[in-house]
Amino acid sequence: MPPRGAWSTVSDSHEVGTGAIFGVPLRPWNILSKSLVCFGGPSLCFVGVSPQSPMAKIEVSQVADILKKHKLEPALLREIVEEMNEATQPAADEDIKPPPPKKQFVILLSDPEGKLPQKDVVGWVVQIPESASPYSTTDRIFKGAYDYNASKKGRMYAVKSVGEALEGASAKYFKESELWVKTKLPVAVVVTDNILPKDEFKMEKVDRRRKAE
């Protein structure tokens, strides 16, 4: 028999076979991801939910209150609660993942001859079938805008420009013309001469495999 104050669990994601814990017989059961937990002897056994289960969880303080009702010795109760607290603490070296960065679309234009005007320009990102001509893009937008304006909502709030059509018309109006809008709002256009600088471009190298100290 385990020493007083020790605890043990029996769990399975399927059926648990007949057996015994501290001399207490167990009947076969078929409860997903549950555990039979025993503290100090057969008089203190209860069924708990394992961390993998999506079912409700019980706080350590609630378990402590339940154990107090069974008039456990204070030293034993303290030992059990401390061990449960240690079991629920995250590992000290556990990697804490930072939140994913927010992203934006940017249109990059190649202008090796410097013919494009050097001023702020915006645009939209859309998709068309791979086999279609890029020059058909505006016609596809026009058709989707006309279909939207012919709808009940469109007759009340008609769109009058390409920008209004891409922002205001829902995807279903562009589906027939096989156009998929990726940016409803215009995004920045950046012009490049498509030439890498001759001087070495220095960037701080970060080893992402190293853990933050």
C-alpha positions in Angstrom: 0.0 0.0 0.0 1.4 3.5 -0.8 2.4 5.6 2.1 -0.1 7.9 3.7 -0.4 11.1 1.7 0.5 9.6 -1.6 -1.9 9.8 -4.5 -2.3 7.8 -7.7 -4.4 7.9 -10.8 -5.8 5.4 -13.2 -7.0 6.8 -16.5 -7.7 5.8 -20.1 -9.3 7.4 -23.1 -11.3 4.1 -23.6 -12.5 1.4 -21.3 -10.6 0.7 -18.1 -10.5 -2.9 -17.2 -11.4 -4.5 -13.9 -8.8 -4.0 -11.2 -8.3 -2.5 -7.7 -6.7 0.5 -6.1 -5.8 0.1 -2.4 -8.0 -3.0 -2.4 -11.0 -1.2 -3.8 -12.4 -3.1 -6.8 -13.0 -1.1 -10.0 -15.7 -1.9 -12.5 -15.2 -1.5 -16.2 -16.1 2.0 -17.4 -16.1 3.8 -20.6 -15.8 7.5 -19.9 -13.5 9.5 -22.2 -10.4 11.0 -20.6 -11.4 10.7 -17.0 -9.3 9.6 -14.0 -9.9 7.9 -10.7 -7.8 9.8 -8.1 -7.0 8.5 -4.7 -5.5 10.4 -1.7 -4.2 8.6 1.3 -6.3 5.5 1.0 -9.5 4.0 -0.4 -11.7 6.4 1.6 -10.6 9.3 -0.5 -11.1 8.4 -4.1 -13.0 10.5 -6.6 -13.3 10.8 -10.4 -11.7 13.8 -12.0 -11.3 15.1 -15.5 -7.9 14.9 -17.1 -6.3 18.0 -18.7 -6.9 16.7 -22.2 -10.7 16.5 -21.7 -12.8 19.4 -22.9 -15.1 18.9 -19.9 -15.3 21.3 -16.9 -12.2 21.6 -14.7 -12.0 21.9 -11.0 -9.8 24.4 -9.1 -7.3 23.3 -6.6 -9.0 25.4 -3.9 -12.3 23.5 -4.6 -10.5 20.2 -4.1 -9.0 21.5 -0.9 -12.5 22.5 0.4 -13.8 19.0 -0.5 -11.0 17.3 1.3 -11.5 19.5 4.4 -15.0 18.1 4.8 -13.5 14.6 5.2 -11.6 15.9 8.2 -8.1 15.2 7.0 -5.1 15.9 9.2 -3.9 19.5 8.4 -0.4 18.3 7.6 -1.7 15.7 5.1 -4.1 18.2 3.6 -1.3 20.8 3.2 0.9 18.2 1.5 -1.8 17.2 -1.0 -2.6 20.8 -1.9 1.1 21.7 -2.4 1.6 18.7 -4.6 -1.4 19.6 -6.7 -0.2 23.2 -7.0 3.2 21.9 -8.2 1.5 19.6 -10.7 -0.6 22.5 -12.2 2.3 25.0 -12.5 3.7 25.4 -16.0 7.3 24.2 -16.6 9.9 26.9 -15.9 11.6 26.4 -19.2 8.3 26.2 -21.2 8.5 28.4 -24.3 6.1 31.3 -24.2 5.0 32.0 -27.8 4.6 35.7 -28.5 1.3 36.7 -30.2 1.4 36.5 -34.0 2.3 39.9 -35.6 -0.4 41.8 -37.4 0.1 41.8 -41.1 -0.8 44.1 -44.0 -0.7 43.8 -47.8 1.8 45.9 -49.8 2.0 46.1 -53.6 5.6 46.1 -54.8 6.1 47.6 -58.3 9.2 47.0 -60.4 10.4 50.2 -62.1 14.0 49.7 -63.3 13.9 52.7 -65.7 12.3 55.1 -63.2 9.3 56.0 -65.4 6.7 55.7 -62.7 5.9 59.0 -60.8 7.4 59.3 -57.4 4.3 60.0 -55.4 2.0 58.1 -53.0 -0.1 55.6 -54.9 -2.6 53.0 -53.6 -4.1 49.9 -55.1 -6.1 46.7 -54.4 -5.1 43.0 -54.4 -7.5 40.7 -56.2 -7.3 37.2 -57.7 -8.5 35.8 -61.0 -8.3 32.4 -62.6 -4.7 31.4 -63.6 -5.6 31.0 -67.3 -7.4 34.4 -67.5 -5.8 37.5 -68.8 -4.8 40.1 -66.2 -6.3 42.8 -68.5 -9.8 41.3 -67.9 -9.6 42.3 -64.2 -11.4 45.6 -64.5 -14.2 44.1 -66.6 -14.7 41.5 -63.9 -15.0 44.2 -61.3 -17.5 46.2 -63.5 -19.7 43.1 -63.9 -19.7 42.4 -60.1 -20.5 46.1 -59.4 -23.4 46.1 -61.9 -24.8 42.9 -60.4 -24.6 44.5 -56.9 -26.3 47.7 -58.0 -29.1 45.6 -59.5 -29.8 44.0 -56.1 -32.2 45.3 -53.5 -29.4 46.6 -51.3 -27.5 48.0 -54.3 -30.5 50.0 -55.4 -30.5 51.7 -52.0 -26.7 52.0 -51.7 -25.3 52.0 -55.2 -21.6 51.9 -55.7 -20.2 54.5 -58.1 -16.5 53.6 -58.3 -14.1 50.7 -58.4 -13.1 51.4 -54.8 -16.7 51.5 -53.6 -17.5 48.3 -55.4 -14.5 46.4 -53.9 -15.3 47.6 -50.4 -19.1 47.5 -50.4 -20.1 44.6 -52.6 -20.0 41.2 -51.0 -18.0 38.3 -52.6 -21.1 36.7 -54.1 -21.5 39.5 -56.6 -17.9 38.8 -57.9 -18.2 35.0 -57.8 -19.9 34.7 -61.3 -17.2 36.8 -62.9 -14.5 34.7 -61.1 -12.9 37.5 -59.2 -11.7 37.2 -55.5 -11.1 40.4 -53.6 -8.2 40.1 -51.1 -8.1 43.7 -49.9 -11.4 45.5 -49.7 -9.6 48.7 -48.7 -6.7 50.2 -50.8 -3.2 49.4 -49.7 0.2 51.1 -50.2 2.1 50.7 -53.5 5.9 50.7 -53.2 8.1 51.3 -56.2 11.5 49.6 -56.5 14.2 49.8 -59.2 14.7 46.1 -58.7 18.4 46.5 -57.9 20.0 45.3 -54.7 22.4 47.8 -53.1 26.1 47.2 -53.7 27.0 47.8 -50.0 26.4 44.8 -47.8 23.0 45.1 -46.2 23.4 44.3 -42.5 20.6 42.8 -40.5 20.7 41.7 -36.9 20.8 37.9 -36.9 18.6 36.3 -34.3 18.8 32.6 -33.4 15.1 31.8 -32.8 16.1 28.4 -31.4 17.6 30.1 -28.3 15.3 30.5 -25.4 14.8 34.0 -24.0 16.9 34.5 -20.9 
